[in-house]
Amino acid sequence: MKKILIVIIGLLAMACSKKSPKPPESAMLSFPEQNSECTTGISLNTTTSQVEFRWLEANHTDTYELRVTNILTGISVTNAPTTALSARVPLLKGVPYQWRVTTRNNETQEIAVSADWFFYNAGSQTTYAPFPAQILEPASGASVVRDLNNQITLSWSGADVDSDIQSYQVYLDSSPDPQVLIASPSVFITDVQADVAVDTVYYWRVVTLDREGNSSDSGVYSFRVIR
C-alpha cells in the first residue's frame, strides 16, 4: 500500500512540476528594410519581380508565416508556415507593399505577430508616392479622455522613399467617412489638437502629400470619447 501511495504521489509531483509551454516571441524583420525601395528583386517579366523576405529567428518558435499586402489594392498573399527564416514572393513592380511575420509554437495556441514594415518594389518610375501615414494615437477602437480644454491629441508618423513629404491633411468627423479637414500641418508636425465631445465615436484619417503632387491615405481609424 505504501509503495502505491509513493508512486501516486510521485506521479502527482511530476504532473505539477511540468512547465507550461512558452508562447512564441515575435520575429524581428530584416529585409526588405522599413520604408525603403527594394531594388534586389529578380525580374520575372516586365511587370513582376521575385522578392526575397528575411527575418531573424524568434525564441520558442516552430514555424513562421509571411504575409505580404499590396497597399494599393489591399490584397494579401500569405505563405504556408515554414521553419526557414526567408521566403520568396513574386510581386508587381513599382507598387508599395506591407509585410509581417506571424510566429507559432506547436505546443500552444498562442501566436505572435511582428511589426508591420513598408517598402516599394522597384519599378521604372523615378518618383514614389509617400507611404500611408501610420496612426499612433488614438489607436483604432480606443477609448479616450479629453484634456481640460476638451481636446485630444491626434498623432501619426510619415515616411517617403524620396524624402519629399510636403504636408499632411488631417480629417476628423463623427461620420464613418470623415471629410472635415481640421488641420494641414507641414512635414515637421505630426500631431494636432482636436476639439471633441463626450460620449461620441469619431473617425479620422491622414492624407500625406509630397512635393511631386503624389499623395497617400492612411485609411480610417476610430475612437470613442468617454469623458
N, C-alpha and C positions, 0 to 999 in steps of 0.2 A: 504493500500500500504506500509505504514511504517512497519507494522508487517511482511509483506512478505520479505521486504528488510532485516529486522533484522534477520529473520530465515535464509535467504540465506547467509548473512554474517557470522552467527554463524556456519552454516554447512561448509563454506569455511575455517573458522578458525580451526574447528575441523579436517578437512582433512589435512590442512597444518601442524597442530601440531602433527599428528600421526607419531610416530617414525618408522624409517625403522628397520626391524628385524636385530638383531645382528648375524653375522656368527658364526658358531661353533668354539670352540677352539680345538686344538689338544689334544688328550688324552696322559697322561703320563703312560708309560708301567711299569708294576710291576713284573710280573713273567710269564715265565722263565726269569731269570736275564740275562743281556747282557754278551756275551762271556763266558757262563757257561756250565756246564754239568747238564742237568736236570735228576735227579735221583728219582723223586717223581711220575713218570708216573705209572698208574695202568696197569699191564701186561694183555694183552688180549689173546696172544698166543706167540709162540716162536719168532715171527718177529715183533710184533706190541704192542704198549702200548698207553694208553689214557692219554694225557697230558692236564692239566688244565691251561688255559691262563688267566691272570688277569691284569687289568688296573684300573687307577683312574678315577673318574668322571670328565668330562670336562664341562666347562661352555657353556651355550647356545646350548646344545646338546640334541637331542631327541633319536637318535639311534647310535649304534656302529657296525662297520663291521670289523670282524677279517679276515686277510689274512695271510696264512702260506705257505711258499715256500720251497720246497726241493732244497737245494743248488746244489746237485749232478745232478739232472735231470732238474731243472728249472720249474718243475710242481708246480702250486699253488692250494691251496684249500681256497675258500672264503666262510665264514659262512653267513647265512642270517642275515640282520640287526636285532639287538636286543637292548632292553633297559637295559639289565643286564651288569654287569661290569666283567663278566667272561664267558668263553666258553670252552668246552672240545672237543678235536680233536684227533682221532686215528692217530698215526704216527709210521713210521718204526723205529725200534731200531738201535742205532749206526749210525745215519745219522744226518748231520748238517742241521739246518733249519734257515730261516729268517722269522721274523714276524713283522706285523704292524697293526695298528687300524685306520680306517677311521671314522670320526665323521660327523654326518649330523644333520641339523636343518630343520624341516618340513616347516618352513616359508621362507626359502631361498634355492637357488640352490647351494650356496657355500658349499664346504666341507673342512675339514682339515685332514691332514694325519700326523700320529705320526712319531717319529723316527723309523728307522729300527733296530731291535735287532737280535742278532745271538745266537744260542745255539746248543749243541749236545743233542739229545735224547739218554740217556744212553743205551748202549748195552753191549755185552760181551767182547769187545776189551779193552785192557789196555792202548792203546796209540791212540791219535787222530791227524789227520792232522790239520794244522793251519786253522783258518777261512780265507776266501778270504780277501786280503788287501782292506781297504776302501779308495777309491780315494778321496783326499781332494781338491787339486788344480793341474792343472786347472780342473774345473768341466766339465763334458761331454757337448760338444756343445758350450763351452765358446769361446769368442774372447779375445786374449791376446796380450800384447805388450812386445817386447824384452827389456832387460836392455841395458846398454851402451856397454856391451860385446857381444851383440847379442845372449843372452841366456835367458832362462826362468827357473823357479823353478818347479820341479815336486815333489809333496808331497803326502803322504799317511799315514795310520795308520795300524798296525798289531796287531793280538791277537791270543792266543792259549790257549786252556784249560789246556794243560800240561806245559805252560810257558817255552817251549823249542825251540822257534824260533831261528834259527842259522843265517840266512841271507836272503836277498832279491835279486831278479833279475829283473832289470828294462829294458823293451823293448820299443823302440820308432822308428817309421818309418812313411813314408808317404803312406804306404800300409795299407789297412784296416785290414790286418793280420800281425801285427808288429812282426818281427823276429830278428831285430837288437838289440843285447844286448848292452846297453850303460853304465851300471853300475851294480856292485854286492856288494852293501853295507852290512855291518854287521847289526845285530839286533838293534844296538843302533842308526843307521842312517835311517831316514825315509823321507829324501828329497835329491834330487840331482839337479845339474845344467845341462841343456841340450842346445846344440847349435841348433838353428833353423833358418830357412829362412823366410823372409817376404812373405805374401800372399800365405801361404801354409797351408793345413789341415794335421795335424799329428794325429796318432793313438798310444796309449800307453797302457801298462798293467804291472802289477807287480805280479811276482810269489814269494810266500813265502815258504821258506824251513825250516824244523826243524831238530833237531839232530838225529831223528829216521829215516830220509830219506823220510818223508812224505812231500807233497807239496800241494799248492792250488794256483789257478789262479784268479786274480781279475776280469777277463773279460776285454774287450777292451773299452777304452774311447777315445773320440776325442776332438780336439780343433783347432781353426784357429788362425794363427799369422797374425795380421792385420798391424803391423808396428814394 
